[in-house]
Amino acid sequence: MPRDYKAEYASYHGKPKQKKERAARNTARAAAVKAGKVSKGSGKDVDHKKPLRSGGSNTAANTRSRSVSANRADNGGKGGRPKGSTNKKK
């Protein structure tokens, strides 16, 4: 079954809170590009050390450049693989 993007936007991504959070992430990315920390196609994400939802901010002290794979694999300790774990067999 194909993904229904229109329904997703209507039920989640289009909500005012989500729009505000997306705008904050885009602002952080733009600031990092301007500072030369990341660039388009660099394979880097801008990570918030303390997430915006938990009272974090877009200050340079709260953001860092991380590889896409490291940033998206980090679930903030909310289940799944623990931080620092790998997929390597022992």
MMTF fields as JSON, N, C-alpha, C and O atoms, coordinates in Angstrom:
{
  "mmtfVersion": "1.0.0",
  "mmtfProducer": "UNKNOWN",
  "numBonds": 359,
  "numAtoms": 360,
  "numGroups": 90,
  "numChains": 1,
  "numModels": 1,
  "chainsPerModel": [1],
  "groupsPerChain": [90],
  "chainIdList": ["A"],
  "bondAtomList": [4, 2, 8, 6, 12, 10, 16, 14, 20, 18, 24, 22, 28, 26, 32, 30, 36, 34, 40, 38, 44, 42, 48, 46, 52, 50, 56, 54, 60, 58, 64, 62, 68, 66, 72, 70, 76, 74, 80, 78, 84, 82, 88, 86, 92, 90, 96, 94, 100, 98, 104, 102, 108, 106, 112, 110, 116, 114, 120, 118, 124, 122, 128, 126, 132, 130, 136, 134, 140, 138, 144, 142, 148, 146, 152, 150, 156, 154, 160, 158, 164, 162, 168, 166, 172, 170, 176, 174, 180, 178, 184, 182, 188, 186, 192, 190, 196, 194, 200, 198, 204, 202, 208, 206, 212, 210, 216, 214, 220, 218, 224, 222, 228, 226, 232, 230, 236, 234, 240, 238, 244, 242, 248, 246, 252, 250, 256, 254, 260, 258, 264, 262, 268, 266, 272, 270, 276, 274, 280, 278, 284, 282, 288, 286, 292, 290, 296, 294, 300, 298, 304, 302, 308, 306, 312, 310, 316, 314, 320, 318, 324, 322, 328, 326, 332, 330, 336, 334, 340, 338, 344, 342, 348, 346, 352, 350, 356, 354],
  "bondOrderList": [1, 1, 1, 1, 1, 1, 1, 1, 1, 1, 1, 1, 1, 1, 1, 1, 1, 1, 1, 1, 1, 1, 1, 1, 1, 1, 1, 1, 1, 1, 1, 1, 1, 1, 1, 1, 1, 1, 1, 1, 1, 1, 1, 1, 1, 1, 1, 1, 1, 1, 1, 1, 1, 1, 1, 1, 1, 1, 1, 1, 1, 1, 1, 1, 1, 1, 1, 1, 1, 1, 1, 1, 1, 1, 1, 1, 1, 1, 1, 1, 1, 1, 1, 1, 1, 1, 1, 1, 1],
  "groupList": [{"groupName": "MET", "atomNameList": ["N", "CA", "C", "O"], "elementList": ["N", "C", "C", "O"], "formalChargeList": [0, 0, 0, 0], "bondAtomList": [1, 0, 2, 1, 3, 2], "bondOrderList": [1, 1, 2], "singleLetterCode": "M", "chemCompType": "L-PEPTIDE LINKING"}, {"groupName": "PRO", "atomNameList": ["N", "CA", "C", "O"], "elementList": ["N", "C", "C", "O"], "formalChargeList": [0, 0, 0, 0], "bondAtomList": [1, 0, 2, 1, 3, 2], "bondOrderList": [1, 1, 2], "singleLetterCode": "P", "chemCompType": "L-PEPTIDE LINKING"}, {"groupName": "ARG", "atomNameList": ["N", "CA", "C", "O"], "elementList": ["N", "C", "C", "O"], "formalChargeList": [0, 0, 0, 0], "bondAtomList": [1, 0, 2, 1, 3, 2], "bondOrderList": [1, 1, 2], "singleLetterCode": "R", "chemCompType": "L-PEPTIDE LINKING"}, {"groupName": "ASP", "atomNameList": ["N", "CA", "C", "O"], "elementList": ["N", "C", "C", "O"], "formalChargeList": [0, 0, 0, 0], "bondAtomList": [1, 0, 2, 1, 3, 2], "bondOrderList": [1, 1, 2], "singleLetterCode": "D", "chemCompType": "L-PEPTIDE LINKING"}, {"groupName": "TYR", "atomNameList": ["N", "CA", "C", "O"], "elementList": ["N", "C", "C", "O"], "formalChargeList": [0, 0, 0, 0], "bondAtomList": [1, 0, 2, 1, 3, 2], "bondOrderList": [1, 1, 2], "singleLetterCode": "Y", "chemCompType": "L-PEPTIDE LINKING"}, {"groupName": "LYS", "atomNameList": ["N", "CA", "C", "O"], "elementList": ["N", "C", "C", "O"], "formalChargeList": [0, 0, 0, 0], "bondAtomList": [1, 0, 2, 1, 3, 2], "bondOrderList": [1, 1, 2], "singleLetterCode": "K", "chemCompType": "L-PEPTIDE LINKING"}, {"groupName": "ALA", "atomNameList": ["N", "CA", "C", "O"], "elementList": ["N", "C", "C", "O"], "formalChargeList": [0, 0, 0, 0], "bondAtomList": [1, 0, 2, 1, 3, 2], "bondOrderList": [1, 1, 2], "singleLetterCode": "A", "chemCompType": "L-PEPTIDE LINKING"}, {"groupName": "GLU", "atomNameList": ["N", "CA", "C", "O"], "elementList": ["N", "C", "C", "O"], "formalChargeList": [0, 0, 0, 0], "bondAtomList": [1, 0, 2, 1, 3, 2], "bondOrderList": [1, 1, 2], "singleLetterCode": "E", "chemCompType": "L-PEPTIDE LINKING"}, {"groupName": "SER", "atomNameList": ["N", "CA", "C", "O"], "elementList": ["N", "C", "C", "O"], "formalChargeList": [0, 0, 0, 0], "bondAtomList": [1, 0, 2, 1, 3, 2], "bondOrderList": [1, 1, 2], "singleLetterCode": "S", "chemCompType": "L-PEPTIDE LINKING"}, {"groupName": "HIS", "atomNameList": ["N", "CA", "C", "O"], "elementList": ["N", "C", "C", "O"], "formalChargeList": [0, 0, 0, 0], "bondAtomList": [1, 0, 2, 1, 3, 2], "bondOrderList": [1, 1, 2], "singleLetterCode": "H", "chemCompType": "L-PEPTIDE LINKING"}, {"groupName": "GLY", "atomNameList": ["N", "CA", "C", "O"], "elementList": ["N", "C", "C", "O"], "formalChargeList": [0, 0, 0, 0], "bondAtomList": [1, 0, 2, 1, 3, 2], "bondOrderList": [1, 1, 2], "singleLetterCode": "G", "chemCompType": "PEPTIDE LINKING"}, {"groupName": "GLN", "atomNameList": ["N", "CA", "C", "O"], "elementList": ["N", "C", "C", "O"], "formalChargeList": [0, 0, 0, 0], "bondAtomList": [1, 0, 2, 1, 3, 2], "bondOrderList": [1, 1, 2], "singleLetterCode": "Q", "chemCompType": "L-PEPTIDE LINKING"}, {"groupName": "ASN", "atomNameList": ["N", "CA", "C", "O"], "elementList": ["N", "C", "C", "O"], "formalChargeList": [0, 0, 0, 0], "bondAtomList": [1, 0, 2, 1, 3, 2], "bondOrderList": [1, 1, 2], "singleLetterCode": "N", "chemCompType": "L-PEPTIDE LINKING"}, {"groupName": "THR", "atomNameList": ["N", "CA", "C", "O"], "elementList": ["N", "C", "C", "O"], "formalChargeList": [0, 0, 0, 0], "bondAtomList": [1, 0, 2, 1, 3, 2], "bondOrderList": [1, 1, 2], "singleLetterCode": "T", "chemCompType": "L-PEPTIDE LINKING"}, {"groupName": "VAL", "atomNameList": ["N", "CA", "C", "O"], "elementList": ["N", "C", "C", "O"], "formalChargeList": [0, 0, 0, 0], "bondAtomList": [1, 0, 2, 1, 3, 2], "bondOrderList": [1, 1, 2], "singleLetterCode": "V", "chemCompType": "L-PEPTIDE LINKING"}, {"groupName": "LEU", "atomNameList": ["N", "CA", "C", "O"], "elementList": ["N", "C", "C", "O"], "formalChargeList": [0, 0, 0, 0], "bondAtomList": [1, 0, 2, 1, 3, 2], "bondOrderList": [1, 1, 2], "singleLetterCode": "L", "chemCompType": "L-PEPTIDE LINKING"}],
  "groupTypeList": [0, 1, 2, 3, 4, 5, 6, 7, 4, 6, 8, 4, 9, 10, 5, 1, 5, 11, 5, 5, 7, 2, 6, 6, 2, 12, 13, 6, 2, 6, 6, 6, 14, 5, 6, 10, 5, 14, 8, 5, 10, 8, 10, 5, 3, 14, 3, 9, 5, 5, 1, 15, 2, 8, 10, 10, 8, 12, 13, 6, 6, 12, 13, 2, 8, 2, 8, 14, 8, 6, 12, 2, 6, 3, 12, 10, 10, 5, 10, 10, 2, 1, 5, 10, 8, 13, 12, 5, 5, 5],
  "groupIdList": [1, 2, 3, 4, 5, 6, 7, 8, 9, 10, 11, 12, 13, 14, 15, 16, 17, 18, 19, 20, 21, 22, 23, 24, 25, 26, 27, 28, 29, 30, 31, 32, 33, 34, 35, 36, 37, 38, 39, 40, 41, 42, 43, 44, 45, 46, 47, 48, 49, 50, 51, 52, 53, 54, 55, 56, 57, 58, 59, 60, 61, 62, 63, 64, 65, 66, 67, 68, 69, 70, 71, 72, 73, 74, 75, 76, 77, 78, 79, 80, 81, 82, 83, 84, 85, 86, 87, 88, 89, 90],
  "secStructList": [7, 7, 7, 7, 2, 2, 2, 2, 0, 0, 0, 0, 0, 6, 1, 2, 2, 2, 2, 2, 2, 2, 2, 2, 2, 2, 2, 2, 2, 2, 2, 2, 2, 2, 6, 6, 1, 7, 7, 6, 6, 1, 1, 3, 3, 3, 3, 3, 1, 1, 7, 4, 4, 4, 6, 7, 7, 7, 1, 4, 4, 4, 3, 3, 3, 3, 3, 2, 2, 2, 2, 2, 2, 7, 7, 6, 6, 1, 1, 1, 1, 7, 6, 6, 7, 7, 1, 7, 7, 7],
  "xCoordList": [0.85, 0.0, 0.894, 1.774, 0.686, 1.527, 1.224, 0.132, 2.205, 2.087, 1.179, 1.281, 0.307, -0.627, -0.085, -0.418, 0.751, 1.394, 0.388, 0.576, -0.652, -1.668, -2.343, -2.569, -2.66, -3.293, -2.315, -2.706, -1.051, -0.033, 0.088, 0.162, 0.108, 0.231, -0.99, -0.867, -2.159, -3.392, -3.474, -3.973, -2.982, -3.142, -1.955, -2.096, -0.773, 0.398, 1.29, 1.436, 1.873, 2.879, 2.33, 3.09, 1.046, 0.452, -0.019, -0.512, 0.126, -0.311, 0.609, 1.805, 0.081, 0.894, 2.157, 3.212, 2.062, 3.232, 4.325, 5.501, 3.94, 4.916, 5.533, 6.722, 4.731, 5.256, 6.301, 7.335, 6.024, 6.946, 8.255, 9.336, 8.162, 9.359, 10.177, 11.406, 9.509, 10.211, 10.916, 12.045, 10.26, 10.878, 12.117, 13.111, 12.064, 13.218, 14.377, 15.531, 14.077, 15.137, 15.753, 16.97, 14.914, 15.419, 16.283, 17.283, 15.909, 16.69, 18.06, 19.068, 18.098, 19.367, 20.259, 21.464, 19.679, 20.449, 21.026, 22.195, 20.209, 20.662, 21.807, 22.757, 21.723, 22.784, 24.075, 25.159, 23.976, 25.157, 25.791, 27.016, 24.978, 25.504, 26.25, 27.348, 25.645, 26.263, 27.591, 28.536, 27.658, 28.878, 29.919, 31.049, 29.551, 30.485, 30.622, 31.55, 29.716, 29.777, 29.279, 29.776, 28.312, 27.755, 27.532, 27.516, 27.363, 27.023, 26.126, 26.037, 25.47, 24.582, 25.395, 26.42, 24.945, 25.633, 26.816, 27.572, 26.99, 28.144, 27.937, 28.886, 26.714, 26.433, 26.326, 26.438, 26.111, 26.02, 24.625, 23.971, 24.183, 22.946, 23.306, 24.386, 22.413, 22.582, 21.769, 20.548, 22.452, 21.843, 21.697, 22.596, 20.571, 20.377, 20.768, 20.176, 21.751, 22.203, 21.053, 20.805, 20.354, 19.13, 17.995, 17.899, 17.131, 16.078, 15.2, 14.979, 14.707, 13.85, 12.607, 12.145, 12.066, 10.876, 11.135, 10.218, 12.385, 12.738, 13.305, 14.025, 12.996, 13.457, 14.792, 15.385, 15.288, 16.535, 16.349, 15.229, 17.447, 17.376, 18.19, 18.828, 18.171, 18.921, 20.266, 20.877, 20.744, 22.027, 23.148, 22.985, 24.282, 25.432, 25.894, 26.419, 25.704, 26.127, 25.263, 25.704, 24.046, 23.147, 23.112, 22.455, 23.794, 23.783, 25.175, 26.187, 25.195, 26.467, 26.244, 25.118, 27.331, 27.292, 27.622, 28.635, 26.755, 26.976, 26.709, 26.005, 27.272, 26.984, 25.5, 24.896, 24.942, 23.521, 23.228, 22.249, 24.08, 23.81, 23.88, 23.053, 24.85, 24.964, 23.791, 23.244, 23.41, 22.326, 20.996, 20.231, 20.708, 19.407, 19.343, 18.253, 20.502, 20.52, 20.354, 19.948, 20.664, 20.577, 19.114, 18.513, 18.555, 17.143, 16.952, 15.84, 17.994, 17.868, 17.547, 16.998, 17.873, 17.611, 16.157, 15.723, 15.391, 13.958, 13.643, 12.661, 14.455, 14.207, 15.044, 15.778, 14.94, 15.745, 17.178, 17.443, 18.088, 19.491, 20.008, 19.675, 20.803, 21.37, 22.372, 22.934, 22.595, 23.572, 24.932, 25.334, 25.631, 26.969, 27.01, 28.098, 25.862, 25.889, 26.099, 25.84, 26.563, 26.773, 26.036, 25.513, 26.002, 25.347, 26.32, 25.943, 27.567, 28.579, 28.283, 27.845, 28.532, 28.378, 29.578, 30.701, 29.338, 30.44, 30.973, 31.897],
  "yCoordList": [-1.179, 0.0, 1.24, 1.361, 2.146, 3.34, 4.296, 4.295, 5.09, 6.054, 7.207, 7.69, 7.648, 8.738, 10.028, 10.365, 10.737, 11.936, 13.039, 13.786, 13.138, 14.169, 13.956, 14.91, 12.709, 12.394, 12.619, 13.111, 12.261, 12.497, 13.979, 14.372, 14.803, 16.244, 16.782, 17.605, 16.306, 16.777, 16.372, 17.134, 15.167, 14.672, 14.972, 14.923, 15.287, 15.476, 16.644, 17.624, 16.542, 17.51, 18.915, 19.882, 19.044, 20.353, 21.058, 22.184, 20.416, 21.021, 22.185, 22.131, 23.227, 24.406, 24.076, 24.659, 23.157, 22.797, 22.186, 22.517, 21.297, 20.652, 21.642, 21.554, 22.582, 23.61, 24.463, 24.806, 24.797, 25.607, 24.849, 25.429, 23.563, 22.764, 22.6, 22.66, 22.393, 22.263, 23.571, 23.555, 24.694, 25.99, 26.197, 26.755, 25.751, 25.876, 25.009, 25.436, 23.797, 22.932, 23.543, 23.496, 24.119, 24.752, 25.964, 26.211, 26.719, 27.874, 27.435, 28.076, 26.345, 25.824, 25.375, 25.626, 24.721, 24.266, 25.464, 25.452, 26.491, 27.684, 28.374, 28.844, 28.436, 29.054, 28.243, 28.822, 26.922, 26.06, 26.182, 26.141, 26.329, 26.522, 27.849, 27.931, 28.878, 30.209, 30.205, 30.891, 29.429, 29.35, 28.424, 28.353, 27.714, 26.817, 25.45, 24.709, 25.097, 23.798, 22.664, 21.541, 22.948, 21.959, 22.607, 23.833, 21.796, 22.305, 21.294, 20.139, 21.727, 20.837, 19.684, 19.903, 18.47, 17.307, 16.855, 15.981, 17.439, 17.09, 15.792, 15.258, 15.284, 14.065, 14.325, 13.397, 15.577, 15.956, 16.465, 17.103, 16.174, 16.713, 17.705, 17.624, 18.632, 19.531, 18.929, 18.798, 18.568, 17.895, 18.872, 19.67, 18.809, 19.59, 18.691, 17.63, 19.11, 18.32, 18.117, 17.0, 19.196, 19.109, 19.391, 20.504, 18.412, 18.591, 19.807, 20.21, 20.378, 21.555, 21.272, 22.149, 20.068, 19.705, 19.717, 19.929, 19.488, 19.421, 20.729, 20.747, 21.81, 23.11, 23.528, 24.494, 22.825, 23.198, 24.451, 24.928, 24.973, 26.188, 26.024, 24.991, 27.03, 27.017, 27.706, 28.066, 27.9, 28.553, 27.645, 26.426, 28.243, 27.466, 26.469, 25.409, 26.799, 25.908, 24.643, 23.624, 24.698, 23.542, 22.745, 21.705, 23.2, 22.475, 21.957, 22.511, 20.882, 20.313, 19.633, 19.292, 19.445, 18.77, 17.301, 16.973, 16.415, 14.97, 14.292, 14.831, 13.117, 12.364, 11.99, 11.83, 11.859, 11.514, 10.208, 10.11, 9.202, 7.894, 7.951, 7.339, 8.672, 8.77, 9.538, 9.145, 10.623, 11.446, 10.717, 10.794, 10.022, 9.364, 8.039, 7.536, 7.464, 6.227, 6.516, 5.637, 7.739, 8.137, 8.407, 9.356, 7.572, 7.736, 8.468, 8.499, 9.049, 9.815, 8.977, 9.496, 7.698, 6.832, 6.444, 6.118, 6.475, 6.176, 4.789, 4.615, 3.802, 2.449, 2.128, 2.982, 0.911, 0.5, 0.237, -0.094, 0.384, 0.148, 1.233, 2.404, 0.881, 1.888, 2.762, 2.351, 3.972, 4.874, 4.199, 3.55, 4.346, 3.794, 2.352, 1.818, 1.691, 0.291, 0.222, 1.185, -0.911, -1.115, -2.361, -3.12, -2.56, -3.746, -4.901, -5.956, -4.721, -5.758, -6.961, -6.828, -8.141, -9.372, -9.546, -9.201, -10.078, -10.286, -11.675, -12.025],
  "zCoordList": [0.0, 0.0, 0.0, 0.852, -0.926, -0.991, 0.165, 0.734, 0.48, 1.562, 1.141, 0.013, 2.016, 1.725, 2.355, 3.492, 1.599, 2.11, 2.442, 3.402, 1.667, 1.904, 3.26, 4.005, 3.569, 4.848, 6.003, 7.06, 5.804, 6.843, 7.156, 8.32, 6.107, 6.318, 7.063, 7.97, 6.666, 7.297, 8.764, 9.592, 9.091, 10.456, 11.367, 12.589, 10.792, 11.653, 11.206, 11.936, 10.033, 9.599, 9.391, 9.428, 9.179, 8.944, 10.205, 10.138, 11.343, 12.602, 12.97, 12.683, 13.594, 13.94, 14.742, 14.494, 15.688, 16.492, 15.62, 15.772, 14.709, 13.837, 12.858, 12.55, 12.368, 11.468, 12.189, 11.616, 13.438, 14.225, 14.484, 14.377, 14.82, 15.063, 13.777, 13.818, 12.638, 11.364, 11.012, 10.52, 11.258, 10.988, 11.853, 11.389, 13.106, 14.002, 13.514, 13.56, 13.047, 12.506, 11.256, 11.075, 10.387, 9.174, 9.502, 8.827, 10.528, 10.97, 11.472, 11.176, 12.23, 12.745, 11.594, 11.606, 10.613, 9.452, 8.695, 8.309, 8.484, 7.76, 8.503, 7.876, 9.823, 10.622, 10.517, 10.448, 10.504, 10.396, 9.013, 8.891, 7.974, 6.622, 6.556, 6.005, 7.119, 7.108, 7.873, 7.484, 8.961, 9.769, 9.149, 9.634, 8.081, 7.407, 8.053, 7.729, 8.961, 9.635, 8.752, 8.839, 7.914, 6.998, 5.643, 5.53, 4.628, 3.31, 2.617, 3.035, 1.572, 0.839, 0.266, -0.379, 0.498, -0.013, 0.821, 0.397, 2.01, 2.845, 3.622, 4.196, 3.644, 4.403, 5.892, 6.693, 6.272, 7.682, 8.007, 7.182, 9.221, 9.759, 10.854, 11.439, 11.129, 12.268, 13.403, 13.307, 14.472, 15.608, 16.763, 17.028, 17.444, 18.665, 19.839, 20.036, 20.606, 21.753, 22.73, 23.185, 23.048, 23.844, 22.875, 22.357, 22.615, 21.605, 21.851, 22.993, 20.774, 20.861, 21.702, 22.432, 21.609, 22.379, 23.875, 24.668, 24.261, 25.685, 26.192, 27.191, 25.527, 25.982, 25.412, 25.891, 24.393, 23.744, 22.906, 22.717, 22.412, 21.614, 20.34, 20.137, 19.487, 18.243, 18.388, 17.382, 19.608, 19.798, 19.306, 19.236, 18.968, 18.491, 19.548, 19.21, 20.823, 21.906, 21.973, 22.506, 21.44, 21.505, 20.199, 20.141, 19.164, 17.899, 17.568, 17.997, 16.794, 16.352, 15.013, 14.65, 14.291, 13.01, 13.24, 13.857, 12.738, 12.879, 11.549, 10.695, 11.382, 10.165, 10.185, 11.245, 9.012, 8.895, 9.62, 10.359, 9.407, 10.002, 11.531, 12.207, 12.079, 13.538, 14.135, 15.165, 13.492, 14.027, 13.995, 14.957, 12.93, 12.802, 13.541, 13.813, 13.872, 14.647, 16.134, 16.894, 16.554, 17.956, 18.303, 17.799, 19.158, 19.5, 20.82, 21.347, 21.355, 22.585, 23.799, 24.771, 23.776, 24.914, 25.082, 26.187, 23.986, 24.073, 23.539, 22.818, 23.878, 23.412, 22.198, 21.7, 21.722, 20.584, 21.011, 22.167, 20.078, 20.399, 21.337, 21.154, 22.324, 23.213, 22.473, 21.458, 22.988, 22.401, 22.362, 23.328, 21.267, 21.148, 20.708, 20.491, 20.566, 20.144, 18.641, 17.919, 18.188, 16.756, 16.307, 17.123, 15.01, 14.465, 14.3, 13.79, 14.723, 14.553, 15.426, 16.569, 14.867, 15.646, 16.551, 16.184, 17.726, 18.689, 18.609, 19.343]
}
